[in-house]
Amino acid sequence: MDRLLIFDIGLHKGYDSEFYLKKGFRVVALEAAPALCEQSSKRLAHWISSGRLQIVSRALSERDNEQVAFYLNPEKDDWGSIFRGAAEKGVGAAIQIEVKTITLSTLFNTFGVPYYLKCDIEGADSLLVRQLLADGRRPVHVSIEANEPADFDLLAACGYTSAQLVNQWMHPFVVCPNPSREGQFVQASFNGETSGLFGRELDPDKWVSLPEAKRRFDNWKSLRLLDERLAPGWVDVHVRCDANL
């Protein structure tokens, strides 16, 4: 495991990768949408030329080097997905393109095992966790977008013991800790297109057991089903291997 390496699975516009790079980490970023890869490659060209950033233009899938359908939403460029339903979500009609695939194990074999693995790939986060479970190699910190209670069971099966729920809707209120607890201090602000703080920079008092995090997510989701105004946003779950801290 490389403590200076972060995987950004779901690069989008590269805002998360840029934050990690400024903090002093090296980044391997995965993005299936060709236009987003091109856009980020131009905007972050300095980091690429320095060797600190590598962008992999592939979709995470169960097998390597296949051609699969990938769905782009013209109205929401952050909703690209290998699943049409996840790309549309009742907003607009997705455009289908064909992209090449890669697996998590191949990423590990090629670039090493990262200290932190951030995943936001619209409905396919559980696919990544299943691959992580099968592979056996473990980043210290992992975050995914929480969609179902079963996601927590998969993460527990991977050996992760502590978790923290982060509502992305609250990002505008987040303040970066100074002094930094991960890498260098960066004066950053976050929005709905970013994943925010990670690892030891998350509130130390908000780590709970995975079963407790699952219970809280169930409660949040139940409240959201009753009235979205009472539980706005969407939730990421961050997990850690306490034995490797």
For each residue, the residues with C-beta under 8 A, 3 or more apart:
1: 112 113 114 115 137 138 139 140 244
2: 5 26 112 113 114 115
3: 115 140
4: 24 25 26 115
5: 2 25 26 27 28 111 112 113 114 115
6: 20 25 26 27 28 114 115 116 117 118
7: 27 28 29 30 107 111 114 116 117 118 139
8: 11 16 17 20 27 28 29 30 118
9: 29 30 60 117 118 119 120 121 128
10: 30 31 118 119 120 121 122
11: 8 14 16 17 29 30 31 36 37 40 55
12: 15 16 31 36 77 78 120 193
13: 36 39 40 43 77 78 193
14: 11 17 18 29 39 40 43 44
15: 12 18 19 193 194
16: 8 11 12 19 20 118 194 195
17: 8 11 14 20 21 27 29 40 44 47 53
18: 14 15 21 22 44 47
19: 15 16 22 23 186 188 194
20: 6 8 16 17 23 25 27 116 183
21: 17 18 24 25 26 27 44 47 52 53
22: 18 19 184 186 188
23: 19 20 180 182 183 184 185 186
24: 4 21 183 184
25: 4 5 6 20 21 115 116 183
26: 2 4 5 6 21 51 52 53
27: 5 6 7 8 17 20 21 47 52 53 54
28: 5 6 7 8 53 54 56 107 111 114
29: 7 8 9 11 14 17 40 53 54 55 56
30: 7 8 9 10 11 55 56 58 60 102 107
31: 10 11 12 36 37 40 55 56 57
32: 57 58 59 60 70 80 82 99
33: 36 37 70 72 77 80
34: 37 38 57 97 99
35: 38 39 77
36: 11 12 13 31 33 39 40 77 80
37: 11 31 33 34 40 41 55 57
38: 34 35 41 42
39: 13 14 35 36 42 43
40: 11 13 14 17 29 31 36 37 43 44 55
41: 37 38 44 45 48 55
42: 38 39 45
43: 13 14 39 40
44: 14 17 18 21 40 41 47 48 53
45: 41 42 48 49
46: 49 50
47: 17 18 21 27 44 50 52 53
48: 41 44 45 51 52 53 54 55
49: 45 46
50: 46 47 53
51: 26 48
52: 21 26 27 47 48
53: 17 21 26 27 28 29 44 47 48 50
54: 27 28 29 48 111
55: 11 29 30 31 37 40 41 48
56: 28 29 30 31 102 107
57: 31 32 34 37 99 100
58: 30 32 99 100 101 102
59: 32 68 70 82 99 100 101 102
60: 9 30 32 82 101 102 103 104 121 124 127 128 131
61: 64 66 68 82 101 102 103 127
62: 101 103 127 131
63: 66 101 103
64: 61 101 102 103 106
65: 100 101 102
66: 61 63 100 101
67: 98 99 100 101
68: 59 61 82 98 99 100 101
69: 82 84 96 97 98
70: 32 33 59 80 81 82 96 97 98 99
71: 80 81 82 83 84 86 87 88 94 95 96 97
72: 33 77 80 87 94 95 96 97
73: 76 77 79 80 87 88 91 92 94 95
74: 77 92 95
75: 91 92
76: 73 79 89 91 92
77: 12 13 33 35 36 72 73 74 80
78: 12 13 122 193
79: 73 76 86 87 88 89 91 122
80: 32 33 36 70 71 72 73 77 87 122
81: 70 71 84 86 87 121 122 123 124
82: 32 59 60 61 68 69 70 71 86 121 123 124
83: 71 86 87 122 123 124
84: 69 71 81 87 88 94 96
85: 88 89 123
86: 71 79 81 82 83 89 122 123 124
87: 71 72 73 79 80 81 83 84 94 122
88: 71 73 79 84 85 91 92 93 94
89: 76 79 85 86
90:
91: 73 75 76 79 88
92: 73 74 75 76 88
93: 88
94: 71 72 73 84 87 88
95: 71 72 73 74
96: 69 70 71 72 84
97: 34 69 70 71 72
98: 67 68 69 70
99: 32 34 57 58 59 67 68 70
100: 57 58 59 65 66 67 68
101: 58 59 60 61 62 63 64 65 66 67 68
102: 30 56 58 59 60 61 64 65 106 107
103: 60 61 62 63 64 106 107 131
104: 60 107 108 128 131 132 135
105: 108 109 131 134 135
106: 64 102 103 109 110
107: 7 28 30 56 102 103 104 110 111
108: 104 105 111 112 113 135 137
109: 105 106
110: 106 107
111: 5 7 28 54 107 108 114
112: 1 2 5 108
113: 1 2 5 108 137 138 139
114: 1 2 5 6 7 28 111 117 139
115: 1 2 3 4 5 6 25 139 140 141 199
116: 6 7 20 25 139 140 141 142 143 198 199
117: 6 7 9 114 132 139 141 142 143
118: 6 7 8 9 10 16 142 143 195 198
119: 9 10 125 128 142 143 144 145
120: 9 10 12 125 144 145 195 236
121: 9 10 60 81 82 124 125 127 128
122: 10 78 79 80 81 83 86 87 145
123: 81 82 83 85 86 147
124: 60 81 82 83 86 121 127 128
125: 119 120 121 128 129 144 145 147 151
126: 129 130 144 147 148 150 151 154
127: 60 61 62 121 124 130 131
128: 9 60 104 119 121 124 125 131 132 144
129: 125 126 132 133 142 144 151 154 155 158
130: 126 127 133 134 154
131: 60 62 103 104 105 127 128 134 135
132: 104 117 128 129 135 138 142 158
133: 129 130 154 157 158
134: 105 130 131
135: 104 105 108 131 132
136:
137: 1 108 113
138: 1 113 132 158 159 160 241 244
139: 1 7 113 114 115 116 117 142
140: 1 3 115 116 199 240 241 244 245
141: 115 116 117 198 199 238 239 240
142: 116 117 118 119 129 132 139 155 158 160 238 239 240
143: 116 117 118 119 166 195 198 236 237 238 239
144: 119 120 125 126 128 129 151 155 236 237
145: 119 120 122 125 234 235 236
146: 151 152 165 217 235 236 237
147: 123 125 126 151
148: 126 151
149: 152 153 214 217 218
150: 126 153 154
151: 125 126 129 144 146 147 148 154 155 237
152: 146 149 155 156 163 210 211 213 214 217 237
153: 149 150 156 157 214
154: 126 129 130 133 150 151 157 158
155: 129 142 144 151 152 158 160 163 210 237 239
156: 152 153 159 160 161 210 211
157: 133 153 154
158: 129 132 133 138 142 154 155
159: 138 156 241
160: 138 142 155 156 163 210 239 240 241
161: 156 209 210 239 240 241 242 243
162: 207 208 209 210 239 240 242
163: 152 155 160 207 208 209 210 212 213 237 238 239 240
164: 202 203 206 207 208 213 237 238 239
165: 146 206 213 216 217 220 235 236 237 238
166: 143 170 196 197 202 235 236 237 238
167: 170 220 232 233 234 235
168: 171 192 195 196 233 234 235 236
169: 192 232 233 234
170: 166 167 173 174 233
171: 168 174 190 191 192 194 196
172: 189 190 191
173: 170
174: 170 171 189 190 196 197
175:
176: 180 185 186 187 188 197 201
177: 180 181 197 201
178: 185
179: 185
180: 23 176 177 183 184 185 186 201
181: 177 199 200 201
182: 23 197 198 199 200 201
183: 20 23 24 25 180 186
184: 22 23 24 180
185: 23 176 178 179 180
186: 19 22 23 176 180 183
187: 176
188: 19 22 176
189: 172 174
190: 171 172 174 194 195 196 197
191: 171 172 194
192: 168 169 171
193: 12 13 15 78
194: 15 16 19 171 190 191
195: 16 118 120 143 168 190 198 236
196: 166 168 171 174 190 236
197: 166 174 176 177 182 190 201 202
198: 116 118 141 143 182 195 201 202 238
199: 115 116 140 141 181 182 202 238 240
200: 181 182 204
201: 176 177 180 181 182 197 198
202: 164 166 197 198 199 206 207 238
203: 164 206
204: 200 207
205:
206: 164 165 202 203
207: 162 163 164 202 204 240
208: 162 163 164 212 213 216
209: 161 162 163 212 213
210: 152 155 156 160 161 162 163 213 214 239
211: 152 156 214 215
212: 163 208 209 215 216
213: 152 163 164 165 208 209 210 216 217 237
214: 149 152 153 210 211 217 218
215: 211 212 218 219
216: 165 208 212 213 219 220
217: 146 149 152 165 213 214 220 221 235 237
218: 149 214 215 221 222
219: 215 216 222 223
220: 165 167 216 217 223 224 231 235
221: 217 218 224 225 231
222: 218 219 225 226
223: 219 220 226 227 230 231
224: 220 221 227 228 230 231
225: 221 222
226: 222 223 230
227: 223 224 230 231
228: 224 231 232
229: 232
230: 223 224 226 227
231: 220 221 223 224 227 228
232: 167 169 228 229
233: 167 168 169 170
234: 145 167 168 169
235: 145 146 165 166 167 168 217 220
236: 120 143 144 145 146 165 166 168 195 196
237: 143 144 146 151 152 155 163 164 165 166 213 217
238: 141 142 143 163 164 165 166 198 199 202
239: 141 142 143 155 160 161 162 163 164 210
240: 140 141 142 160 161 162 163 199 207 244 245
241: 138 140 159 160 161 244 245
242: 161 162 245
243: 161
244: 1 138 140 240 241
245: 140 240 241 242
